[in-house]
Amino acid sequence: MKNIQSFIVLFALFSGNIAVAQTTDKVVEDFKPSSVNQPGKEYPQVNSERRVRIRIEAPQANKVQLDIGAVKYDLTKDENGVWMGESAPQDEGFHYYQLNIDGASVPDPGTRYFYGAGRWGSGIEIPAHDQEFYALKKVSHGLVSENRYYSDITESWRRCFVYTPPGYHSGKNKRYPVLYLQHGSFEDETGWLNQGHANLILDNLIADNKAVPMIIVMDNGYAFKPQEEQVVSTPTKPAMVFEEVLINEVIPMIDNKFRTINDREQRAIAGLSMGANQTMRIIMNNLDKFAYYGGFSGTANYPGTEEIDVKAFLDGAFADGKTVSERIKVLWLRVGTKEPEVFPKSIGAFRDMLDNQGIDHVYYESKGTVHEWLTWRRSLHDFVPRLFR
């Protein structure tokens, strides 16, 4: 119960409803429209201080707030019924946010919508100093396809998105390694494309000869058998039946439909937050299928922070450290330096267990980022060049 309560508190932190604030500092007036605004929309805007400015017409409203970064900011109404205001400086990267109008939380009509926090809602980009690695550039681009399939396990239609690298469709015989890449809790299979820019990150790395051309498969980590209670993953219900769907349905489908190299040493798996939890369990249960693992802001002991009993953890999957080191060619972990302490502590406990077992791994920190997409974009950017070498 303690772990579940911790998860609920963390979700409240990420989705808002924690504090109310009003900006009183002098604001630099160099605001520009956000890069993810809907076409022709001037607001929301971001300035050089990384403040977010909102403008919305709501003449009948009595109170309007900007809800971002776990803080609500009061907006001011003018004589024409237009509400405007701005936030305190935000961290670099992508952020979900919403407006609160007379107690109702609604998306901002000025932005494109993204699926996160369990809903389609607003998002904003705070320009990052290192954003070039996920920028849309004049390089050869891969193709992203939407793949529908019927799952006999869930008795439902599902979909995954598949990135094929530049040159895939002009070649006839070349085969490619595959990375299975998973989203986090309250997100879905659109996350790594819309928020994470996984395709652009790969395009740029491949253009710079820093990554092996590969296929990336992004599926929905929520999978339930018929009549099963559809709740978020927790330590007592860590993977639902997604592992079964991935191993028995998705991988065979991808190997049949695309020109893959059907070999464990040409197959990797990675995920963020909940996805890191799921993919850790999947690789350790299926070392005959995968040889590379990436955990972004999470491990299979999330959200636990206590010392790990290696004999009990994942049924003793890490007890034979020598075999694990031989079987997993890259075991990679990363966390943002500003994430809530449960994540660094959880990953720290996991790393201590790896060290005690003599298991090789790579650990990196994303400087100045929280439990958000810039951390995970950086993670993918560092992880991918290590694969299939």
ABEGO torsion letter per residue (X at the ends): XAAAAAAAAAAAAAAEGABBBBBABBBBBABBBBAABBBGBAOBBBBAAGBBBBBBBBAABABBBBBBGGBBBBBBBBAAGBBBEBBBBBBBEBBBBBBBBGGBBBBBAABBBBBBGGBBBBBBBBBBAAAAAABBBBBBBBBBBBBBBBBAAAGBBBBBBBBBBBGAAABAABBBBBBBBBBBBGBBAAAAAAAAGAAAAAAAAAAAGABBBBBBBBBBABBBBBGBBBBBBBAABAAEAAAAAAAAAAAAAAAAABBBBBBAAABBBBBBEAAAAAAAAAAAABAAABABBBBBGEBAAOABABBBBAAABGGGAAABAAAAAAABABBBBBBBAABBAAAAAAAAAAAAAAAAAGBBBBBBBBBGBBBBAAAAAAAAAAAAAABGX
